[in-house]
Amino acid sequence: MADSDSTIAWHRARLKKHREVLRDMEVRRFRFGETAEPQARAEKQRLVADLQRKITTSERVIGAYEKRTRRPRTTDYRSLASVHWGNWNSAPCNGVSARG
């Protein structure tokens, strides 16, 4: 998905990268087992917690952006009638304001 907002594009790329790293760590853990060394285990737990924190942060930023810019997906009257159009804040296209 291409984003006109570079910050959101960066968060999407960061989210993908961190999820892949976390998945690879889990695969290695199941393939090779846990290490018996307490320092290595503590370091790995710290790294996993840090990755999960970064993933949560990126998900929140992306979610807030999508909530702000998302349009209704359906076009039936009930769905469109339930949208508060006065509060809807769409992002400008290509950096140009829609109001001219």
Gaussian input, Z-matrix of N, CA and C with variables (Angstrom, degrees):
# hf/3-21g

backbone

0 1
 N
 C     1     B1
 C     2     B2     1     A1
 N     3     B3     2     A2     1     D1
 C     4     B4     3     A3     2     D2
 C     5     B5     4     A4     3     D3
 N     6     B6     5     A5     4     D4
 C     7     B7     6     A6     5     D5
 C     8     B8     7     A7     6     D6
 N     9     B9     8     A8     7     D7
 C    10    B10     9     A9     8     D8
 C    11    B11    10    A10     9     D9
 N    12    B12    11    A11    10    D10
 C    13    B13    12    A12    11    D11
 C    14    B14    13    A13    12    D12
 N    15    B15    14    A14    13    D13
 C    16    B16    15    A15    14    D14
 C    17    B17    16    A16    15    D15
 N    18    B18    17    A17    16    D16
 C    19    B19    18    A18    17    D17
 C    20    B20    19    A19    18    D18
 N    21    B21    20    A20    19    D19
 C    22    B22    21    A21    20    D20
 C    23    B23    22    A22    21    D21
 N    24    B24    23    A23    22    D22
 C    25    B25    24    A24    23    D23
 C    26    B26    25    A25    24    D24
 N    27    B27    26    A26    25    D25
 C    28    B28    27    A27    26    D26
 C    29    B29    28    A28    27    D27
 N    30    B30    29    A29    28    D28
 C    31    B31    30    A30    29    D29
 C    32    B32    31    A31    30    D30
 N    33    B33    32    A32    31    D31
 C    34    B34    33    A33    32    D32
 C    35    B35    34    A34    33    D33
 N    36    B36    35    A35    34    D34
 C    37    B37    36    A36    35    D35
 C    38    B38    37    A37    36    D36
 N    39    B39    38    A38    37    D37
 C    40    B40    39    A39    38    D38
 C    41    B41    40    A40    39    D39
 N    42    B42    41    A41    40    D40
 C    43    B43    42    A42    41    D41
 C    44    B44    43    A43    42    D42
 N    45    B45    44    A44    43    D43
 C    46    B46    45    A45    44    D44
 C    47    B47    46    A46    45    D45
 N    48    B48    47    A47    46    D46
 C    49    B49    48    A48    47    D47
 C    50    B50    49    A49    48    D48
 N    51    B51    50    A50    49    D49
 C    52    B52    51    A51    50    D50
 C    53    B53    52    A52    51    D51
 N    54    B54    53    A53    52    D52
 C    55    B55    54    A54    53    D53
 C    56    B56    55    A55    54    D54
 N    57    B57    56    A56    55    D55
 C    58    B58    57    A57    56    D56
 C    59    B59    58    A58    57    D57
 N    60    B60    59    A59    58    D58
 C    61    B61    60    A60    59    D59
 C    62    B62    61    A61    60    D60
 N    63    B63    62    A62    61    D61
 C    64    B64    63    A63    62    D62
 C    65    B65    64    A64    63    D63
 N    66    B66    65    A65    64    D64
 C    67    B67    66    A66    65    D65
 C    68    B68    67    A67    66    D66
 N    69    B69    68    A68    67    D67
 C    70    B70    69    A69    68    D68
 C    71    B71    70    A70    69    D69
 N    72    B72    71    A71    70    D70
 C    73    B73    72    A72    71    D71
 C    74    B74    73    A73    72    D72
 N    75    B75    74    A74    73    D73
 C    76    B76    75    A75    74    D74
 C    77    B77    76    A76    75    D75
 N    78    B78    77    A77    76    D76
 C    79    B79    78    A78    77    D77
 C    80    B80    79    A79    78    D78
 N    81    B81    80    A80    79    D79
 C    82    B82    81    A81    80    D80
 C    83    B83    82    A82    81    D81
 N    84    B84    83    A83    82    D82
 C    85    B85    84    A84    83    D83
 C    86    B86    85    A85    84    D84
 N    87    B87    86    A86    85    D85
 C    88    B88    87    A87    86    D86
 C    89    B89    88    A88    87    D87
 N    90    B90    89    A89    88    D88
 C    91    B91    90    A90    89    D89
 C    92    B92    91    A91    90    D90
 N    93    B93    92    A92    91    D91
 C    94    B94    93    A93    92    D92
 C    95    B95    94    A94    93    D93
 N    96    B96    95    A95    94    D94
 C    97    B97    96    A96    95    D95
 C    98    B98    97    A97    96    D96
 N    99    B99    98    A98    97    D97
 C   100   B100    99    A99    98    D98
 C   101   B101   100   A100    99    D99
 N   102   B102   101   A101   100   D100
 C   103   B103   102   A102   101   D101
 C   104   B104   103   A103   102   D102
 N   105   B105   104   A104   103   D103
 C   106   B106   105   A105   104   D104
 C   107   B107   106   A106   105   D105
 N   108   B108   107   A107   106   D106
 C   109   B109   108   A108   107   D107
 C   110   B110   109   A109   108   D108
 N   111   B111   110   A110   109   D109
 C   112   B112   111   A111   110   D110
 C   113   B113   112   A112   111   D111
 N   114   B114   113   A113   112   D112
 C   115   B115   114   A114   113   D113
 C   116   B116   115   A115   114   D114
 N   117   B117   116   A116   115   D115
 C   118   B118   117   A117   116   D116
 C   119   B119   118   A118   117   D117
 N   120   B120   119   A119   118   D118
 C   121   B121   120   A120   119   D119
 C   122   B122   121   A121   120   D120
 N   123   B123   122   A122   121   D121
 C   124   B124   123   A123   122   D122
 C   125   B125   124   A124   123   D123
 N   126   B126   125   A125   124   D124
 C   127   B127   126   A126   125   D125
 C   128   B128   127   A127   126   D126
 N   129   B129   128   A128   127   D127
 C   130   B130   129   A129   128   D128
 C   131   B131   130   A130   129   D129
 N   132   B132   131   A131   130   D130
 C   133   B133   132   A132   131   D131
 C   134   B134   133   A133   132   D132
 N   135   B135   134   A134   133   D133
 C   136   B136   135   A135   134   D134
 C   137   B137   136   A136   135   D135
 N   138   B138   137   A137   136   D136
 C   139   B139   138   A138   137   D137
 C   140   B140   139   A139   138   D138
 N   141   B141   140   A140   139   D139
 C   142   B142   141   A141   140   D140
 C   143   B143   142   A142   141   D141
 N   144   B144   143   A143   142   D142
 C   145   B145   144   A144   143   D143
 C   146   B146   145   A145   144   D144
 N   147   B147   146   A146   145   D145
 C   148   B148   147   A147   146   D146
 C   149   B149   148   A148   147   D147
 N   150   B150   149   A149   148   D148
 C   151   B151   150   A150   149   D149
 C   152   B152   151   A151   150   D150
 N   153   B153   152   A152   151   D151
 C   154   B154   153   A153   152   D152
 C   155   B155   154   A154   153   D153
 N   156   B156   155   A155   154   D154
 C   157   B157   156   A156   155   D155
 C   158   B158   157   A157   156   D156
 N   159   B159   158   A158   157   D157
 C   160   B160   159   A159   158   D158
 C   161   B161   160   A160   159   D159
 N   162   B162   161   A161   160   D160
 C   163   B163   162   A162   161   D161
 C   164   B164   163   A163   162   D162
 N   165   B165   164   A164   163   D163
 C   166   B166   165   A165   164   D164
 C   167   B167   166   A166   165   D165
 N   168   B168   167   A167   166   D166
 C   169   B169   168   A168   167   D167
 C   170   B170   169   A169   168   D168
 N   171   B171   170   A170   169   D169
 C   172   B172   171   A171   170   D170
 C   173   B173   172   A172   171   D171
 N   174   B174   173   A173   172   D172
 C   175   B175   174   A174   173   D173
 C   176   B176   175   A175   174   D174
 N   177   B177   176   A176   175   D175
 C   178   B178   177   A177   176   D176
 C   179   B179   178   A178   177   D177
 N   180   B180   179   A179   178   D178
 C   181   B181   180   A180   179   D179
 C   182   B182   181   A181   180   D180
 N   183   B183   182   A182   181   D181
 C   184   B184   183   A183   182   D182
 C   185   B185   184   A184   183   D183
 N   186   B186   185   A185   184   D184
 C   187   B187   186   A186   185   D185
 C   188   B188   187   A187   186   D186
 N   189   B189   188   A188   187   D187
 C   190   B190   189   A189   188   D188
 C   191   B191   190   A190   189   D189
 N   192   B192   191   A191   190   D190
 C   193   B193   192   A192   191   D191
 C   194   B194   193   A193   192   D192
 N   195   B195   194   A194   193   D193
 C   196   B196   195   A195   194   D194
 C   197   B197   196   A196   195   D195
 N   198   B198   197   A197   196   D196
 C   199   B199   198   A198   197   D197
 C   200   B200   199   A199   198   D198
 N   201   B201   200   A200   199   D199
 C   202   B202   201   A201   200   D200
 C   203   B203   202   A202   201   D201
 N   204   B204   203   A203   202   D202
 C   205   B205   204   A204   203   D203
 C   206   B206   205   A205   204   D204
 N   207   B207   206   A206   205   D205
 C   208   B208   207   A207   206   D206
 C   209   B209   208   A208   207   D207
 N   210   B210   209   A209   208   D208
 C   211   B211   210   A210   209   D209
 C   212   B212   211   A211   210   D210
 N   213   B213   212   A212   211   D211
 C   214   B214   213   A213   212   D212
 C   215   B215   214   A214   213   D213
 N   216   B216   215   A215   214   D214
 C   217   B217   216   A216   215   D215
 C   218   B218   217   A217   216   D216
 N   219   B219   218   A218   217   D217
 C   220   B220   219   A219   218   D218
 C   221   B221   220   A220   219   D219
 N   222   B222   221   A221   220   D220
 C   223   B223   222   A222   221   D221
 C   224   B224   223   A223   222   D222
 N   225   B225   224   A224   223   D223
 C   226   B226   225   A225   224   D224
 C   227   B227   226   A226   225   D225
 N   228   B228   227   A227   226   D226
 C   229   B229   228   A228   227   D227
 C   230   B230   229   A229   228   D228
 N   231   B231   230   A230   229   D229
 C   232   B232   231   A231   230   D230
 C   233   B233   232   A232   231   D231
 N   234   B234   233   A233   232   D232
 C   235   B235   234   A234   233   D233
 C   236   B236   235   A235   234   D234
 N   237   B237   236   A236   235   D235
 C   238   B238   237   A237   236   D236
 C   239   B239   238   A238   237   D237
 N   240   B240   239   A239   238   D238
 C   241   B241   240   A240   239   D239
 C   242   B242   241   A241   240   D240
 N   243   B243   242   A242   241   D241
 C   244   B244   243   A243   242   D242
 C   245   B245   244   A244   243   D243
 N   246   B246   245   A245   244   D244
 C   247   B247   246   A246   245   D245
 C   248   B248   247   A247   246   D246
 N   249   B249   248   A248   247   D247
 C   250   B250   249   A249   248   D248
 C   251   B251   250   A250   249   D249
 N   252   B252   251   A251   250   D250
 C   253   B253   252   A252   251   D251
 C   254   B254   253   A253   252   D252
 N   255   B255   254   A254   253   D253
 C   256   B256   255   A255   254   D254
 C   257   B257   256   A256   255   D255
 N   258   B258   257   A257   256   D256
 C   259   B259   258   A258   257   D257
 C   260   B260   259   A259   258   D258
 N   261   B261   260   A260   259   D259
 C   262   B262   261   A261   260   D260
 C   263   B263   262   A262   261   D261
 N   264   B264   263   A263   262   D262
 C   265   B265   264   A264   263   D263
 C   266   B266   265   A265   264   D264
 N   267   B267   266   A266   265   D265
 C   268   B268   267   A267   266   D266
 C   269   B269   268   A268   267   D267
 N   270   B270   269   A269   268   D268
 C   271   B271   270   A270   269   D269
 C   272   B272   271   A271   270   D270
 N   273   B273   272   A272   271   D271
 C   274   B274   273   A273   272   D272
 C   275   B275   274   A274   273   D273
 N   276   B276   275   A275   274   D274
 C   277   B277   276   A276   275   D275
 C   278   B278   277   A277   276   D276
 N   279   B279   278   A278   277   D277
 C   280   B280   279   A279   278   D278
 C   281   B281   280   A280   279   D279
 N   282   B282   281   A281   280   D280
 C   283   B283   282   A282   281   D281
 C   284   B284   283   A283   282   D282
 N   285   B285   284   A284   283   D283
 C   286   B286   285   A285   284   D284
 C   287   B287   286   A286   285   D285
 N   288   B288   287   A287   286   D286
 C   289   B289   288   A288   287   D287
 C   290   B290   289   A289   288   D288
 N   291   B291   290   A290   289   D289
 C   292   B292   291   A291   290   D290
 C   293   B293   292   A292   291   D291
 N   294   B294   293   A293   292   D292
 C   295   B295   294   A294   293   D293
 C   296   B296   295   A295   294   D294
 N   297   B297   296   A296   295   D295
 C   298   B298   297   A297   296   D296
 C   299   B299   298   A298   297   D297

   B1=1.4430
   B2=1.5230
   B3=1.3115
   B4=1.4540
   B5=1.5204
   B6=1.3077
   B7=1.4576
   B8=1.5142
   B9=1.3278
   B10=1.4584
   B11=1.5323
   B12=1.3264
   B13=1.4577
   B14=1.5307
   B15=1.3228
   B16=1.4634
   B17=1.5267
   B18=1.3261
   B19=1.4637
   B20=1.5211
   B21=1.3064
   B22=1.4644
   B23=1.5262
   B24=1.3187
   B25=1.4635
   B26=1.5259
   B27=1.3335
   B28=1.4667
   B29=1.5247
   B30=1.3346
   B31=1.4654
   B32=1.5240
   B33=1.3320
   B34=1.4733
   B35=1.5339
   B36=1.3322
   B37=1.4714
   B38=1.5219
   B39=1.3161
   B40=1.4702
   B41=1.5330
   B42=1.3209
   B43=1.4621
   B44=1.5259
   B45=1.3194
   B46=1.4649
   B47=1.5286
   B48=1.3241
   B49=1.4672
   B50=1.5287
   B51=1.3227
   B52=1.4678
   B53=1.5266
   B54=1.3254
   B55=1.4689
   B56=1.5241
   B57=1.3310
   B58=1.4677
   B59=1.5323
   B60=1.3303
   B61=1.4658
   B62=1.5221
   B63=1.3268
   B64=1.4619
   B65=1.5321
   B66=1.3240
   B67=1.4659
   B68=1.5306
   B69=1.3257
   B70=1.4688
   B71=1.5211
   B72=1.3325
   B73=1.4664
   B74=1.5258
   B75=1.3216
   B76=1.4649
   B77=1.5292
   B78=1.3223
   B79=1.4698
   B80=1.5242
   B81=1.3308
   B82=1.4642
   B83=1.5222
   B84=1.3274
   B85=1.4576
   B86=1.5279
   B87=1.3335
   B88=1.4619
   B89=1.5258
   B90=1.3259
   B91=1.4606
   B92=1.5227
   B93=1.3293
   B94=1.4528
   B95=1.5210
   B96=1.3277
   B97=1.4610
   B98=1.5135
   B99=1.3366
   B100=1.4633
   B101=1.5268
   B102=1.3103
   B103=1.4542
   B104=1.5322
   B105=1.3073
   B106=1.4680
   B107=1.5233
   B108=1.3102
   B109=1.4663
   B110=1.5275
   B111=1.3434
   B112=1.4637
   B113=1.5313
   B114=1.3361
   B115=1.4670
   B116=1.5309
   B117=1.3183
   B118=1.4632
   B119=1.5290
   B120=1.3260
   B121=1.4599
   B122=1.5312
   B123=1.3236
   B124=1.4669
   B125=1.5292
   B126=1.3209
   B127=1.4750
   B128=1.5314
   B129=1.3296
   B130=1.4632
   B131=1.5250
   B132=1.3248
   B133=1.4622
   B134=1.5243
   B135=1.3383
   B136=1.4615
   B137=1.5271
   B138=1.3375
   B139=1.4584
   B140=1.5290
   B141=1.3318
   B142=1.4690
   B143=1.5265
   B144=1.3257
   B145=1.4647
   B146=1.5249
   B147=1.3293
   B148=1.4593
   B149=1.5314
   B150=1.3288
   B151=1.4699
   B152=1.5254
   B153=1.3264
   B154=1.4576
   B155=1.5315
   B156=1.3267
   B157=1.4595
   B158=1.5282
   B159=1.3290
   B160=1.4674
   B161=1.5305
   B162=1.3319
   B163=1.4592
   B164=1.5251
   B165=1.3153
   B166=1.4673
   B167=1.5230
   B168=1.3172
   B169=1.4725
   B170=1.5256
   B171=1.3272
   B172=1.4666
   B173=1.5253
   B174=1.3326
   B175=1.4660
   B176=1.5253
   B177=1.3170
   B178=1.4671
   B179=1.5245
   B180=1.3290
   B181=1.4641
   B182=1.5262
   B183=1.3196
   B184=1.4684
   B185=1.5254
   B186=1.3299
   B187=1.4568
   B188=1.5224
   B189=1.3276
   B190=1.4670
   B191=1.5251
   B192=1.3287
   B193=1.4645
   B194=1.5293
   B195=1.3267
   B196=1.4610
   B197=1.5237
   B198=1.2991
   B199=1.4616
   B200=1.5252
   B201=1.3228
   B202=1.4592
   B203=1.5246
   B204=1.3273
   B205=1.4653
   B206=1.5233
   B207=1.3028
   B208=1.4633
   B209=1.5258
   B210=1.3026
   B211=1.4549
   B212=1.5263
   B213=1.3162
   B214=1.4684
   B215=1.5248
   B216=1.3211
   B217=1.4638
   B218=1.5212
   B219=1.3142
   B220=1.4584
   B221=1.5138
   B222=1.3051
   B223=1.4618
   B224=1.5231
   B225=1.3291
   B226=1.4600
   B227=1.5321
   B228=1.3096
   B229=1.4612
   B230=1.5257
   B231=1.3179
   B232=1.4643
   B233=1.5313
   B234=1.3312
   B235=1.4623
   B236=1.5209
   B237=1.3174
   B238=1.4581
   B239=1.5213
   B240=1.3179
   B241=1.4615
   B242=1.5264
   B243=1.3292
   B244=1.4597
   B245=1.5331
   B246=1.3090
   B247=1.4605
   B248=1.5234
   B249=1.3154
   B250=1.4645
   B251=1.5224
   B252=1.3071
   B253=1.4541
   B254=1.5135
   B255=1.3106
   B256=1.4621
   B257=1.5180
   B258=1.3363
   B259=1.4600
   B260=1.5243
   B261=1.3191
   B262=1.4541
   B263=1.5177
   B264=1.3147
   B265=1.4496
   B266=1.5145
   B267=1.3146
   B268=1.4571
   B269=1.5145
   B270=1.3188
   B271=1.4608
   B272=1.5254
   B273=1.3207
   B274=1.4617
   B275=1.5220
   B276=1.3124
   B277=1.4629
   B278=1.5196
   B279=1.3021
   B280=1.4640
   B281=1.5225
   B282=1.3225
   B283=1.4532
   B284=1.5133
   B285=1.3506
   B286=1.4536
   B287=1.5211
   B288=1.2942
   B289=1.4549
   B290=1.5167
   B291=1.3399
   B292=1.4569
   B293=1.5261
   B294=1.3278
   B295=1.4656
   B296=1.5252
   B297=1.3068
   B298=1.4392
   B299=1.4479
   A1=108.22
   A2=116.74
   A3=121.35
   A4=109.29
   A5=116.13
   A6=121.53
   A7=109.70
   A8=115.61
   A9=119.33
   A10=110.60
   A11=117.32
   A12=122.37
   A13=108.33
   A14=117.49
   A15=121.11
   A16=112.24
   A17=117.42
   A18=120.19
   A19=110.48
   A20=116.84
   A21=121.18
   A22=109.71
   A23=117.74
   A24=120.67
   A25=110.23
   A26=116.89
   A27=121.02
   A28=110.47
   A29=117.27
   A30=120.63
   A31=111.22
   A32=117.40
   A33=119.72
   A34=111.00
   A35=116.63
   A36=120.33
   A37=110.61
   A38=116.48
   A39=121.56
   A40=110.47
   A41=116.59
   A42=121.67
   A43=110.50
   A44=116.38
   A45=120.53
   A46=111.01
   A47=116.52
   A48=121.42
   A49=111.24
   A50=116.98
   A51=120.28
   A52=112.05
   A53=116.92
   A54=119.31
   A55=110.98
   A56=116.89
   A57=120.31
   A58=111.03
   A59=117.50
   A60=121.40
   A61=110.36
   A62=116.58
   A63=120.92
   A64=110.68
   A65=116.48
   A66=120.86
   A67=110.94
   A68=116.89
   A69=120.59
   A70=111.49
   A71=116.69
   A72=119.89
   A73=110.71
   A74=116.62
   A75=120.34
   A76=111.28
   A77=116.62
   A78=120.39
   A79=109.68
   A80=117.13
   A81=120.34
   A82=111.87
   A83=116.61
   A84=120.31
   A85=110.79
   A86=117.47
   A87=120.21
   A88=112.05
   A89=116.80
   A90=120.19
   A91=112.73
   A92=116.13
   A93=120.48
   A94=114.17
   A95=117.82
   A96=121.08
   A97=112.51
   A98=114.11
   A99=121.54
   A100=109.99
   A101=116.38
   A102=120.58
   A103=109.04
   A104=115.79
   A105=120.37
   A106=111.79
   A107=117.16
   A108=120.87
   A109=110.54
   A110=118.25
   A111=121.23
   A112=114.11
   A113=117.12
   A114=119.73
   A115=111.02
   A116=116.22
   A117=120.03
   A118=110.69
   A119=116.23
   A120=120.50
   A121=110.16
   A122=117.27
   A123=121.39
   A124=110.86
   A125=116.46
   A126=120.93
   A127=110.35
   A128=116.26
   A129=120.06
   A130=110.38
   A131=118.05
   A132=121.19
   A133=111.13
   A134=116.35
   A135=120.39
   A136=110.71
   A137=116.40
   A138=121.32
   A139=111.42
   A140=117.15
   A141=121.17
   A142=110.36
   A143=117.60
   A144=121.45
   A145=110.73
   A146=116.91
   A147=121.62
   A148=110.48
   A149=117.38
   A150=121.04
   A151=110.84
   A152=117.36
   A153=120.53
   A154=111.08
   A155=117.13
   A156=120.74
   A157=110.58
   A158=116.95
   A159=120.93
   A160=110.93
   A161=116.95
   A162=121.18
   A163=109.86
   A164=117.02
   A165=121.18
   A166=111.29
   A167=116.62
   A168=120.90
   A169=110.89
   A170=116.94
   A171=120.58
   A172=111.07
   A173=117.41
   A174=120.37
   A175=110.85
   A176=117.45
   A177=120.77
   A178=111.54
   A179=116.96
   A180=120.58
   A181=110.11
   A182=117.19
   A183=121.71
   A184=110.16
   A185=117.00
   A186=120.70
   A187=112.72
   A188=116.60
   A189=120.46
   A190=110.70
   A191=116.96
   A192=121.26
   A193=110.66
   A194=116.67
   A195=120.14
   A196=111.50
   A197=117.49
   A198=120.61
   A199=110.59
   A200=115.74
   A201=121.64
   A202=112.06
   A203=117.61
   A204=120.34
   A205=114.08
   A206=118.22
   A207=121.37
   A208=111.64
   A209=115.75
   A210=121.89
   A211=108.29
   A212=117.25
   A213=118.75
   A214=110.32
   A215=117.08
   A216=121.00
   A217=112.77
   A218=117.33
   A219=119.91
   A220=109.60
   A221=115.77
   A222=119.01
   A223=112.28
   A224=117.32
   A225=117.33
   A226=109.39
   A227=115.64
   A228=120.48
   A229=112.37
   A230=118.33
   A231=120.97
   A232=110.81
   A233=117.44
   A234=120.40
   A235=111.32
   A236=116.25
   A237=119.53
   A238=111.63
   A239=118.09
   A240=121.25
   A241=111.26
   A242=117.58
   A243=120.18
   A244=113.18
   A245=117.55
   A246=121.56
   A247=109.55
   A248=117.37
   A249=122.18
   A250=107.69
   A251=116.51
   A252=121.11
   A253=112.41
   A254=118.48
   A255=120.86
   A256=112.27
   A257=116.65
   A258=121.12
   A259=112.52
   A260=117.32
   A261=120.48
   A262=109.52
   A263=116.72
   A264=122.76
   A265=107.84
   A266=118.08
   A267=119.10
   A268=109.49
   A269=115.10
   A270=120.78
   A271=108.98
   A272=118.06
   A273=119.90
   A274=110.72
   A275=115.79
   A276=121.39
   A277=109.10
   A278=116.49
   A279=123.11
   A280=112.32
   A281=117.26
   A282=120.98
   A283=115.04
   A284=117.74
   A285=121.59
   A286=108.12
   A287=116.48
   A288=120.87
   A289=110.18
   A290=116.42
   A291=121.15
   A292=111.15
   A293=117.79
   A294=120.90
   A295=112.63
   A296=115.80
   A297=119.29
   A298=113.97
   D1=124.46
   D2=179.72
   D3=-86.93
   D4=135.89
   D5=-179.60
   D6=-117.08
   D7=138.32
   D8=176.31
   D9=-78.43
   D10=-21.13
   D11=178.63
   D12=-92.29
   D13=115.71
   D14=-175.71
   D15=-65.96
   D16=-29.04
   D17=178.31
   D18=-65.54
   D19=-42.38
   D20=179.57
   D21=-68.18
   D22=-40.43
   D23=177.29
   D24=-61.39
   D25=-40.32
   D26=178.27
   D27=-63.99
   D28=-43.22
   D29=179.20
   D30=-64.87
   D31=-38.32
   D32=177.99
   D33=-63.99
   D34=-42.68
   D35=178.54
   D36=-66.32
   D37=-41.74
   D38=179.03
   D39=-63.58
   D40=-41.63
   D41=179.30
   D42=-62.14
   D43=-44.59
   D44=179.05
   D45=-62.30
   D46=-44.79
   D47=-179.01
   D48=-63.48
   D49=-46.29
   D50=-178.39
   D51=-66.81
   D52=-37.20
   D53=177.12
   D54=-65.02
   D55=-39.11
   D56=178.22
   D57=-64.68
   D58=-42.75
   D59=179.24
   D60=-63.02
   D61=-44.36
   D62=179.69
   D63=-63.67
   D64=-42.30
   D65=178.08
   D66=-63.06
   D67=-43.40
   D68=179.13
   D69=-62.98
   D70=-37.86
   D71=178.11
   D72=-64.55
   D73=-40.57
   D74=178.76
   D75=-66.82
   D76=-40.21
   D77=178.50
   D78=-62.41
   D79=-44.88
   D80=178.01
   D81=-62.04
   D82=-38.06
   D83=-179.94
   D84=-63.71
   D85=-41.53
   D86=-179.66
   D87=-76.49
   D88=-31.12
   D89=-179.89
   D90=-74.97
   D91=-44.60
   D92=-172.52
   D93=-109.70
   D94=-11.46
   D95=179.20
   D96=88.91
   D97=174.19
   D98=179.57
   D99=-82.00
   D100=150.54
   D101=174.90
   D102=-83.17
   D103=147.94
   D104=-178.89
   D105=-85.36
   D106=-14.08
   D107=-177.18
   D108=-75.05
   D109=121.21
   D110=-175.64
   D111=-63.00
   D112=-35.58
   D113=-179.43
   D114=-67.67
   D115=-41.11
   D116=179.24
   D117=-67.01
   D118=-38.58
   D119=179.12
   D120=-65.70
   D121=-42.10
   D122=178.94
   D123=-64.81
   D124=-40.66
   D125=178.41
   D126=-63.62
   D127=-41.71
   D128=179.74
   D129=-65.81
   D130=-40.88
   D131=177.99
   D132=-63.48
   D133=-38.74
   D134=177.66
   D135=-65.20
   D136=-41.33
   D137=179.02
   D138=-64.97
   D139=-42.98
   D140=178.65
   D141=-63.18
   D142=-43.60
   D143=178.83
   D144=-62.62
   D145=-40.16
   D146=178.83
   D147=-65.00
   D148=-44.06
   D149=178.37
   D150=-62.83
   D151=-43.32
   D152=179.61
   D153=-64.27
   D154=-36.63
   D155=177.07
   D156=-64.94
   D157=-43.03
   D158=179.21
   D159=-66.25
   D160=-39.54
   D161=178.14
   D162=-62.49
   D163=-45.31
   D164=179.58
   D165=-61.86
   D166=-42.21
   D167=179.34
   D168=-61.60
   D169=-46.99
   D170=179.99
   D171=-65.05
   D172=-40.37
   D173=178.24
   D174=-61.44
   D175=-39.63
   D176=179.20
   D177=-65.97
   D178=-43.19
   D179=-179.91
   D180=-64.19
   D181=-45.82
   D182=179.82
   D183=-64.91
   D184=-42.93
   D185=179.52
   D186=-61.85
   D187=-42.31
   D188=178.14
   D189=-64.11
   D190=-40.10
   D191=178.49
   D192=-64.43
   D193=-46.25
   D194=-179.38
   D195=-66.10
   D196=-36.26
   D197=178.13
   D198=-65.64
   D199=-36.45
   D200=-178.96
   D201=-73.49
   D202=-33.56
   D203=-171.50
   D204=-111.06
   D205=-5.33
   D206=-175.15
   D207=-70.41
   D208=139.16
   D209=174.72
   D210=-100.82
   D211=159.10
   D212=177.23
   D213=-60.93
   D214=139.81
   D215=-177.69
   D216=-82.71
   D217=-27.67
   D218=-178.83
   D219=-108.53
   D220=161.80
   D221=-176.86
   D222=-120.63
   D223=16.74
   D224=176.65
   D225=-75.06
   D226=159.45
   D227=-173.35
   D228=-60.95
   D229=-40.73
   D230=-177.51
   D231=-62.60
   D232=-43.28
   D233=-179.82
   D234=-65.97
   D235=-43.68
   D236=-178.76
   D237=-70.90
   D238=-32.29
   D239=-179.60
   D240=-70.63
   D241=-25.36
   D242=-177.61
   D243=-84.11
   D244=-7.93
   D245=179.68
   D246=-82.69
   D247=132.69
   D248=176.89
   D249=-87.66
   D250=92.21
   D251=-172.62
   D252=-67.87
   D253=-25.94
   D254=178.82
   D255=-67.88
   D256=-26.47
   D257=-178.87
   D258=-96.35
   D259=-3.38
   D260=-174.72
   D261=-77.10
   D262=124.84
   D263=-176.53
   D264=-115.75
   D265=98.31
   D266=-179.95
   D267=-88.87
   D268=149.08
   D269=178.80
   D270=-74.86
   D271=144.72
   D272=177.29
   D273=-67.37
   D274=147.50
   D275=179.29
   D276=-85.05
   D277=126.97
   D278=177.27
   D279=54.48
   D280=31.46
   D281=176.68
   D282=77.50
   D283=3.67
   D284=-178.73
   D285=-105.79
   D286=132.02
   D287=179.74
   D288=-66.87
   D289=141.20
   D290=-178.93
   D291=-72.65
   D292=-18.61
   D293=-176.95
   D294=-85.74
   D295=-2.63
   D296=172.35
   D297=88.50

